[in-house]
Amino acid sequence: MPDVRVIDSLAQVDAAAWDRLFPGALEGYDYLMAVEDAGLDGFRWRYLLLEEAGALLAAAPAFLTEYALETTLAGPGRRLAAGLRKVIPDALTLRLACVGSPCTETAMLGFDPGIADSRRPALLRQLLAGFERAAARERCGLLGVKDVAEDAAWLWDAAAEAGGYRAIASLPSANLDIDFASIEAYLARLSPGTRRDMRRKLRAVDRVRVELRSDVHDVIDRVMALYRQTRARAEMALEDLTPAYFQGVAARMGERALYVLYYEGDDLLGVNLLLQDGATLLDKFFCMDAERGRPLNLYFLSWFANVRLCLERGLSRYQSGQAGYENKLRLGSRLVRTANYFRHRNALLNGGLRLVAPPFAADPVPRQAA
């Protein structure tokens, strides 16, 4: 009979054993260890292990935090939460135990590759039961699963909803399929108006110096200043990254991580942290001096620089993450829906949360832009 073990450091797990459960995952063992070592304020890390006879059958990262319900909201939900907080300041902050990671694109759940799909819902229910027992010991009332991708929804629906969890829409991620041979071929696919606009914006490329880096230790203070500016402009943010995160990801992931730096003269105006494998280029963070970067169309220069990287390295997908959907849709991306699952251990509070949950859901998937 499989048993669930909950640990507080991924260092207790063999890297190869963990990554075997997550084939093709960019945000694998090394990335999660970099997150764990980054010293992110307000988070305690947990890892869920389902084992049988010493073999790892399934696993998932998790975290504990004091969660303000409006933290990851946008639109009407955020405005409603802000109004409620003025009346009842403490009522919207709950002790949260959550499957997933604040620093990964989607909820990570891995299985031994030999386990059939038909068996996975039952194993996930066991993993969730162990997670819930651990959450109770930590006195966490709110339980959650963060950013389940739509292709995994069948599994989570079968396991989580049976346990009383409710799914609400989260922010989708954006993907651009690199199924064209050149930048000109890519531009030809865009609408005439977008194509003209991009050609105009790309004229600023001669004013910008682009530098590819494997680390940013010598410019980390400027990187953090750009990150702070960018985070302050964000409509929502759960985690607050540290210098140790930006340096640790590169140190642990080697050639699978790279930085693209954007200069005007000797002034660093933008930095882009990217993860890569043989198929995907994942845009983790783009940080920019908005006052000076926007006149240079730095966001669009970085977009096309990343598409060029995909073409040069034979990658088939550019994943640009959440938010900024209007531009991403204009530039040919498709959106992948995600969902969050939640429940409260107190039945009365859980019923109340289920009633008020719809306004707290993320804004719906934007319509395709012209």
N, C-alpha and C positions, 0 to 999 in steps of 0.2 A: 504494500500500500504506500503510495507516495506521501511524503511529509513536506511541510512548508517550513522553511527557515528564513528568518528576516535578519539581515546583518546591516551594520552601519558603515561599512567600507568595502568598496569593490576590490580593494587590495587583497581581501580574503578569498577571492575567486581567481582561479587560473585564467589568464587572458584568452588562451586558445579555447578553453571550455566555454567561456562566455560568448566569444565571437562565433563559435560554431552554431549557436542558437540564433544568431542574427546575420545570416549570410547576405553579403552585399550592403550592409548598413554602414553609411558614412560616419554616423555618430555612434561608433562602437566603443569597445573597452577603453581605448586610449583617450578618446574624446571625453567619455564620462569620468575618467580619472582626472583629466585636466579640470573639469568642472568641479569635481570633489575637492581638488587641491586649491581651488581659486579663492577660497575664503569668502564666499558670497554671504553677506550679512542677512540674517533672518531665516536661513535654511538649515535643516538637518537632513542628511541623506540616508536613505534606506534602500536595500536591494532585496527583492523577493525571489527566493529560490525554491523551486519544487523539485525534490530529489527522491530517487528510489534506488536502494541498494548502492548508494554512493555515486550514482549517475545523475547528471543534471538534465531534467526533462523540460523544464520551462523556467523563465526568469523575466523580471522586469525591474527597472529602476523605479524609485518612489522618493517622496520627500515630505517633510513636515514643515509647517510654517504657520504664522498668525496671518490669516487671510482677510483682507478688507474686500468685501464683496464687489466693490466698484473698481478694483484694481485693473481687471482685464476687460472692462466694459467699454463700449462705445455708444454714441447716439443716445436714444431715449433711456436705455437702461442706466447709463452713467449719470444722466441728469436726474433720474428718479432717485438713485442711490445718494447723490450729493444732497438732495432735498431731505431725504430720510435721516442722513447723518447729522444734519443741523438740529433735528428734533431729538433723535436718540443716538448720541455719538458712538456708543459702544456696541450697539445691537448689530451692526453690520460687519463686525470683525469676529471671526470664528477661528478656532484652532483646527487647522486642516491637515489631514493626511491624504496624499494624492499619489496615485500611480502615474508615472511619467516623469518628466523633468522640466523645470522652467527653461532649460537651455537646449532642448531638442525640438525639432520641427513637428514631430508627432509623438503620440504615446508609443513607447517601445515595448513590445511583447515578443519574446523569442521562444521557440520550441525546438526540441531535438528534431532535425530534419526527417527522421524516420517515423515520427508520429503522424498518423493519418488525420486529415481535417475533421473527420467524424468524431474523433476522440478529443479534440482540442477544447470544445466548450466545457466539457466536464472537468478537464484539467485546469482551465481558467477559473471555474467556479471554486475549485480547491485553493488555487493561488489567492483569489479574492478573499476567501474565508480566512486564510492565514494572515492576509493583510489587515482584515478587519479586527482580528484578535490583537494584533500588534498595535493598531490604532487605539483600541480600547485601553490597552496598557499605558499608552502615551496620553490618555485622556483627550483624544481628538474627537470632537463631536461631528464635524463635517468630513465626509469621505468623498473623494473625487477621482476621476480619471481624466487626464488632460490631453486634448487634441487627438482624438481617434480619427484616423483617415477613413474616408468612405469605403475603401476596399477592405477594411478590417471591421466594418460596422456589423456585418453578419455575426461575427464571433462575439463581439462585445454585447450586442443586443441579446444574444442567446444566454450569455453568462451574467451580465451586470443587471439587466432589467429584471431578470428573475429574482435577483437579490434586493429589489426595491429601488434601484437607481433610476434616475430619469436622465434622458439625453436631451441636451439643448444645443442649438447651433453654436459653433465656434467660428473663428475666422478661417477662411479657406487659404490654402497655399497656392502659389502660382508656378506654373511650369511652362517652359518654352521648348518645344520639340525641335531639335537641331537636325532637321531632315532636308536641309538645303546645303549647297556646296560653297556658297560665298556670301559675303555681305551684300553684294548687289542682288543676288538671288533672294536673299532675305528681304531686302527693301522692296523688291518687286511684289512681294506678297502683301505688303501693307496697303492700306487705303491710300488713294492719291493724296489726300490732305495730310495724312500722317507722314507719308513718304517725303513730301515737300518740307514739312516741318522738321523732320529728322535731318534732312540734308542741310537745312539752314542752321540747325543747332550744332551739327558736327563741324561747322566751319571754325568753331572755337578750339579745335583740337591742336592747332599750331601754337596756341598760347599756353598749353598745358604740357608739362613733362610727366610721363608715366614711368613708374619704377616698380618692377616685380621683386618681392622680397620673400625670404624664408623666415625672417623674424623682424621684430620692430623694437628690440631692446634699446637702441640708441635714440629712438624718437618716441619712447613710450609716454613721456609727459604730454607731448603734443597729441598723441593718439587718444589719451584719456580726456584731454580738453575737448577734442572733437566729439568723442563719445558722449561726454556730459552735455554738450550743446544739442546733439541729436536726440538724446534721451529726453531732455527738457521739452523738445518740440513734439514728442510722441504723444498720441492720444491715450495710449495705454502701455503699461510696462509692469511686469511681475518681478523680474530680477534686476539687480543693479550690479553690473559687471565690474571687475577689478583689474588692475594691471597684471596680476597673476593669471587671470583668465587669458588675456590676449597673448601673454608670453608662454603660458603653459600649453595652450592648444598647439602652437607651432613646435614647441620642444618635444611634445609627446607624439605628434602625428607626422613629423618629418615632412616628406614631400607630398603627403596628402593634404597639407594645409599651406596656403600661400597668402601673401598680402599684396595688394596692388595699391600703391601710393600715388597721389595726384598732387603735383606741385605747380605753382605759378612762380617762376623764378626759383628762389630758394625757400619759399614759404609752402609748407605742407598744408593743403586745404582739404584733402579728403583721404580716407583710408578704407579699404574694402577687405574684409576677412573672408576668404573663400576656402571651402573644402572640396576635394576632388577625388574621384576614383577613375576607373576605366570607362565609366558611362556618364556620370553626372558631375556637374559643377554646381555646388550649393553655395549660395550667397548668404553667409551668416549675418554679417553686419556691414552696412555702408554708413560711415560717419563723415559729416561734412560741415565745413564752415559755411553756413547758409548765406551770410551776407556777401561773401566773396565768391562762393561756389556757384550760386544760382546764375549770376550773369555770365558765367563760363559754361553754363549747361552741364555742370559736372555730373549730375545724376545720369544724364543721357550718354555722356562720354563714357561713363563707367559701364553702362548697360552694353554698349557696342564693344567696349574692350573685352567684356566677359563673353559676349557672343563670339568674338574673334578667338579667344582662348579655347572655347569649345571646338571651333573649327580646326584650329591648329593642333589640338590634342586628340582629335577624333572622338569627342564626347557627344553623346546623343541627346542630352537633356540639360537645360539650364533651369535650375530651381531657384526662384527669387523670393520665396517665402511669403509672409503675410503682410497685409496693408499695401497702400499705394496702388490699388487695383485699377483705377482709371487708366493710368499710364501703362501698366502691365498688359491690360486688355488691348489697348491701342497698339501695343508692340507685339501682339500675336500670342500672348500667353493664354493657356487654359487654366481654369481654376479647379482645384480639388477640394471638395468640402471636407470639413472636420466637425467633430462634435465633442462636447464635454459631457461626462456623466457625473452625477452627484447623488448623494443621499445623506440624511442626518441620522445619527444613531438613535436620537430621540424621536419616537414615532409621531408625536404631536408636531414637533418642529419640522420633521420631514414632510408631513402633510402641508404645513404652511409654506415651506419652500417650494413644493411642487405647484402650489397655487400661484405664487408670485414669480415663478421662474421665467415665464415668457418674456416679460419686459427686460430681464437680465441677459437674455440671449444676445449673441453678436448680431450685428446688422446682417441682413440676408446677402447672398451672393450678388454682387453688382451685375447689372446687365452689361452685355457686350457693348463696348464703346464703338462709336462710328469711326 
